[in-house]
Amino acid sequence: MKGIILAGGTGTRLRPMTNIINKHLLPVGTYPMIHYAICKMAEAGITQLMLVTGKQSAGLYTEYIGSGKPWGVQVSYGIQDEAGGIAHALGIAESFVRPGEKLLVLLGDNLFEDSLKQAADEFQRVKGGAHVFLKKVPDPERYGVAELADGRIIRIVEKPDNSPSHYAVTGIYLYDSNVFDVIRSLKPSMRGELEITDVNNAYAAAGKLSYSMLSGWWTDAGTHRSLMEAGVRLMGGEQP
């Protein structure tokens, strides 16, 4: 299984800090935010990673992460020349993944407590499809939200006014290598981007989207408040 960490984006909700540095390099507790995503990949037993980021910050990432040796992993780098959405960023990693391989995808601003090893191991044994991780939240209107029925995801609704549930789709995904075919079939959204929700809904429509619930704490660390709260949890060097 390959690991893909997506660390691009403009970080508009974290300005003015992100006017000078990519948000995934902001400090959270003792380490830069990106540190924890690599730790989670290594903990899950994944040793070959690709980090996809914008060209403005690539040098800072290579300076901090290097080859990935401190984590016991090998890190390659992919460059997203301009913002095109999460699905577009994932598509950049296509050459890194061989046909038939599975992949674990993390959005670099997702900080969480649960280990992903069991889910990753189980996904390796299934024939294919996709798997998302859900978390019950009090403010589902901020997220993509899963509509559930009969133990499966019917669809995912992005930032709904009338939410079908309180289960947010976190930025943690498992895919088979067919995900790149799905990405190529997408049309840009109203924002002009390729949306990861459309990828997941394509799998849901085909009956190939499974899910599990995160039991520990989770945050997307995309706002000043959530970044502060994550820093308090992780202060002192403890791992998420």
Protein Blocks (a to p, Z undefined) as FASTA:
>chain_A
ZZdddfedjolmmccklmmbcfklpcehjbcfklmmmmmmmmnopabdcddddfklmmmm
mmmnmnolmnopacdddddfbaebjklmmmmmmmmpcghiacddddfkbccfbdcklmmm
mmmmpmbdcdddddddfblmlpccdddeehiafbdcehifbdcbfcdcdfbdcddfklmm
mmmmpccdfkopacfklmmmmmmmnopaccdddfbdcdehlafklmmmmmmmmgghiaZZ
